[in-house]
Amino acid sequence: MSGAREASAPLFILGLTGGIAAGKSTASAWFRRRGVPVIDADQITHDLLKKGNALYRVYLEHFGASCLKQDGELDRRAIAARVFQDPAEKEWIDRAAHPVIQSAIEEAFENLRARRRDAFCVFDVPLLYEAGWDRVCAAVLVVSVPEPLQCARLMARDHLEKDEALRRIRAQMPLHEKCRRADFVVENTGSTMDFYRHLEALARENGWGEARNLALAPRKKRPRRVKQRETRRMGCALIAACLAFLLLLAVWGGLQLPSVQKKYIYPFPYQELVTEYAADYRVDRHLVAAVIKGESKFQNDVRSHRGAVGLMQLMPDTAAWIAKNLKDPQYSQERLQEPACNIRYGVWYLGDLEQEFHGNDILALAAYNAGRGNVNDWIQQYGWTRDFTDIDAIPYGETREYVRQVLKDKRAYERLYP
């Protein structure tokens, strides 16, 4: 009986939404960094559309093989073209997709409840009010920004003319209406640090996430009465703090030594294999090293919850497609666990992405993380070119952080392993 009660423990769901380019993704990332669970509706939909998953199967059954790309993933542009031309197809997608997405989101909530250590979570939904998801939220937080600033940010982020930016903004529910319906509104009109301070103040005032992270819990102020006999104690504490700071500086200085960084922070196992295959497939070996560090931390036996395997975290279906392109008759899922096979396939795949995106590391890494189909969709939707450099414009927060970290690690590998 107690287990049943704990599994259905109440969960405070804070809905998070806002207008396009208002800063909702920045707020979502802020909560994540503080250990607050975030259920991202866009990411869930993206996962459901991946090859073999629930929504993928529904679409494949309805549209047939004509909706697939060469690598077996859904061709979203082809599907969008059909939906645009036929309103009946749009109605079908609304009917077919909504129950699957709703079921996956509800499952994500139940998983949080079952963990029992999370009493608070954030539900990140761009169209929260439009889709009626506000009904499941205990409260809603809207990120707000004046339209002129919103328009300027959108123009800069997506490289749009003013008329097109305004058209996209006004295609959504007006932001002032979302603010009217919201329980909380946070303005995002200043710097990123200003925005973070506003979020911190809201979180502390309302106790958001206090069950998981003390940094988010409201802090009770204790009356400070410093007696004379406590002065000596405070002086000792100050000396101890100074000594601790000096020790920290010494440790930090040690971490800056190349030998220490190479051993503990930026190791390079399998260097010979990486160098060999990077040369074969014309990929920067430092980039490969950074990808492996980001994907598996050079641990060969890693397997993700989605089924990605090995050092470069390749999905078996993707690996089979790579093997077909490499004309490798010896491929098997068991061999994919071997470092030589995994690195060879991963480097070839990374090289294929580099070639497709004209040597643009940002786009190639985004495709490695989020899928080349998504990146091609973004290129078409936002008008990106082969000279794309604006990492902040990548729609998925996880992918933005992945690209930033891999490029940072690449620079470190270039410095340490010239």
N, C-alpha and C positions, 0 to 999 in steps of 0.2 A: 504493500500500500504506500509506504513512504517513497519508494522508487517512482511510482506513478505520479505522486504529487510533485516530486522534484522535476520529473521530465516535463511537466506542464507548468513549470514555474513562470510567473508573470515576467514578461519581457517589455521594457520600455522602448518603443520604437520611435525614434526621432526622424521624421521625414525631412529630407534635404532636397531643395529644388531652387530654381532661379531662372532668369532669362539667359539666352545664349550670350556667351562671353562676359557673364556677370561675375564669375569666379567660383561657381559651384564645385568644380573639380579641385580647385585649390583648397576649399573648405573640407572636401572629402579626404584629400591627402593629409590635411592637418589632423583630422580625427584619427586616421590610420596610424600616423606616426606616434600618437599618444596611446596606442594599444586598444583603441575602441574598434570593435568589429563593424565593418561597413559592408552592407549588402548592396551591390551595384547592379541595378536592373539592366543597364546597357551591357555590362560584362557577362551577365547570365545569358542574355539573348545571344550574344556573340558566341558563347560556348555551346549553346544549344544548336547553333547553325553549323558547327564544325562537323566534319565528316564522321558519320556513324552515330551521331547523337540524335536526341528525340526530334527536334524540329527539322533537322537535316532529313530524317527518314520521311517525315510528313510532306515536306516540299518535294522530295524525290518521287514519292508515290504519286503526287498530283501532277507535277510538271514533266516527269520523265527524265531520261538521260540527257535531253537537250538543255537542261538547266545546269549541267556539270561542266567544269573546266577540265583541262587536260590532267591535272593532278587529282581529280576526283572531288574537289571541293565545289561548293555551290557557286555558280556564276551569278553574283548578286545583281550585276548590271543588266544581264539578260532577263532576270526575273523582274527587275524594276521596270524595264522597258515594256514587258507584257502587262504588268499591273497598270502602268500609266495609260496604255492603250485600251485597256478593258476594265471598266469599273467593277464588273462582276468578279474579276480576279482579286481586286483589292478587298472586296467584301469577303471573299473566300479566305484570304490571308488573315483578315481580322478575326474571323470565326475560328480558323484552324490554329493560329499562332497563340492567341490570347490564353486559351486554357492550358497550353503547354508551358508558356512563360509563367502564368499564375501558379501552376503546380510547382515549378522549379523554385520560384520565390518563396512560396509557402514552405517548401522543404528546407530551404536555407534558414528560415525563421525557426522551424522545428529543430533543426540541428543545433542552433544556438541555444534554444531552450533546454535541449537534452544535455548540453555541456554543463549547465547549471552554474558555471562560474561567471557567466555574462548576464547581467540584469539590464543592460543598456546596449543598444546598437543604433547605428545610423543607416537609414534606407535612402540611398542616392537614386533619385528618379528625375530625369529631365522634365518629363510631362506628367508629373505626379497628380496635379489637379485634373488635367485633361483626361487621363486614363482612369481616374477615380481611385487611385491608390491612397489618397489621403484618409480613406475610411479605415485603414489598418493602422494608422499612426496615432500614437498618444499625443504627439504634438508635431508641428511642422515649422521648420526653419527655412526662411527664404533669403537668399543672397540677392541684394538689391544694388542697383547702380543707375544713375541718371542716364536717360537715353542718349544724349550727345556723347557721353564718355563710353557708354556701351557700344555705340556705333563706331567710335574711333578705335576701340580695342578690336572689334570684329574686323574692321577694315585692315588693321595692321596684322592681325593674326592670320586671316584667311586671304589676304591680298585682294580685297574686293573694292569695287567702286562704291561710293556712298549710297547710290540708289539701290544696289543689290544688297548691301548690308542692312539698310532700313527695311527692305522687303522681307528679309529673313527674320529680322527682329519682330516685325509686325505680323508675321505668319503665326506666331505663338500667342498664347493668352497674354494679354497686357501685364507687364510686371507689376503695375500698381494694383491690379486685381488680385494677383497672387499675394502681394503684401497685405492687402485688405483681409484675405482669408487666413493668413498665417498667424501662428501663435507667437513667433519670434521673427524679427527681421534684423539682418546684419548688413550694414552698409559697406561697400567695397569701393571707396572713392579715393583712397590714398595709396600708400606703398603696401607691399606684401606684408611687411612687419606690422604696419598699422592694422591691417586686416586680421593678422594673427592675434594681436592684442585684443581686438574686439571679440574674437571667438573665445579667447581665454577668459575674458571677463564674463561672457555669457555662460560658459561652461561652469565656472566657479560659482556664479550666482545661482545657477539652477541645479548644481550637483550632477551634471551629466558625466557619466562614466565613473562615478566615485567608487563603484564596486570593483572596478578594474584598475584604476590609475589614480593615485593620490594627487597627481599634478592637475587633475580635472576636478577634484573634489573641493567644495567650499572649505576654506580654512578658518577656524575660529581664532579670533585674536585674543591672546591672553594679556591681562594687564601686566605691564612691565614695571616691576618695582626693584630697582637695583639698590641693594643695601651696601653699606660700606664694606662689610666683611666678604661680600661677593666680588669686590673689585679685584682681589688677588686671584680669585678663581678665573675671572674673565681674562686677566692678563696671561695666565697659564694657557688658557684656551687659545688666545691669540698667537702665542708662541708656537703652540702645537700646530695651528693652522698654517703658520708661515713655514714650519719645517715640512709639513705635508706638501705644501706648494712647491718647495724646493725639490723635494723627492720626485714630485710629478714632473717638474722640468727636466730632471735628470733622466727619468724614464723616457720622456718624450724625445729628448736628445738622442738617446740610444736607439729609439725607433726610426730616427732619420738616417741612421747608418745604412748604406746600401746592403751590406752583408746581412744585417738584421731584417731589412725589408724583404730581401730575396728569400730568406729562410722562413719568415713567419707571415708576411703580408702578401707578397707577390711571388710565390713559388712557381717554378716552371717544370713540373714533371712532364714526361713524354715530349721533351723539347725536340729530340731528333725526329720523331714521327710528325710533329706539327710542322717542323721546318721542311721536311721532305714533301708532305702533301700540300703545304702552302705554296711551295715552288711549282709543284705539278699543276695546280689549279689556279695559279696566279692570284693568290690571296695574301695579304699582309700577315706574316706569322704573329706579329704583336696583336693584331686584331683577333686572330684565332685564340691566342692565349687568354685575352680578356674575355672572349665569349665563353670559353670553357670555365674560367674562374666564376663568371656570373651565373652559368647554368648549373654547375655541379661542384665548384670549388675543387676540381681535379679528383673527385671521388668517383671511381669507376662504377661502383655498385648502386649508384643513386637511381631510383625510379620514382617519378612523380605520381601524384594521385590521379593524374589524367592518363598515365601509362607511358610517358616519355622515358627513354632509356639512356643510361650511360653518360659518358663525359660531356657530350654535346646535346644531351636531352632530345633525342630524335624519337618521334612517334613511329611505331612499326609500319604503319601505312606509308608514311613519308619515306622511310628507309627502303621499303619495297619499291617505291617509285624511283628512288635514287639508284637502286641496284639495277633496275631496268634500263635507266639511262647510261649507267656505267657498263652495262652488259656483263654483269658479274653473276655467273651461274652458281657460285658457291654461297650466295646470300642465304641466311636464315636468321630468325629472331635470336637464336642462341649466339650466333656470331656477332650480332649487334652489340652484345655486352663486352666484346673484346675491344681493348683500346685501339688497336690498329684499324679495325673495321669501323668503329664508331667515329674516330677522328677523320678517317678517309672520307666517309660519307658526309660528315658534318662540314668538312672543309669544302668538299665539292658543292654542297648545297649553298653554303655561304658565298662561294664564288659565283654560283648561278644567280643568286640574288644581286650580287655586286654588278654582274653583267647586265641584268635586267634593268637595274636602276642607275646605270651609267657611272658606276664607281662611287655613288653617293653613299657613304657609310651610314648616315643617319637613316635613310630610307631602307637600306639593306638590313640594318639591325632592327628597325621597326617591323619589317616583314618577317624576320627570323622569330621575333617575339609574338607578333599579333597575326601573322599570316600575310602572304603577298596579296591575297584577294582584298583584304581590308586596306592595305596601303594603296593599291590601285584605285579602290573606291575613293579614298581620301584625295588622291591626286586629281581624279576627275571632279569630285565634288567641290574641292577648295581651289582648284587651279594651280596646284603645286607644279614646279618645274624641276628639271634635273639639278638645278642649283639650290634646291631647298636646304635651308639651314635652321629654321625656327623650330627647335625641339618643343617649345612651349605650345605650338599649334597642334601637336599630335593629340587626338581626342582621348585616347586611353591613358589614364594616369599611370597605370602599371608599366605601360610601354614607354612613356616619357622617362620614368625613373630608370628603367632598364637601359635605354639608349644612353642617357647621361652617365650612368655608372660604367658601362662598358667602354665608352670613349675615354673616361677618366682613367680607367685601368689600362687601356691601350697606351696612353701617354706614359704611364708608370713603367710598363713593360719596355717601351722604346728607350726609356732612360736607363733602366737596369740591365737590359739585354740587348745592347746595340749590335 
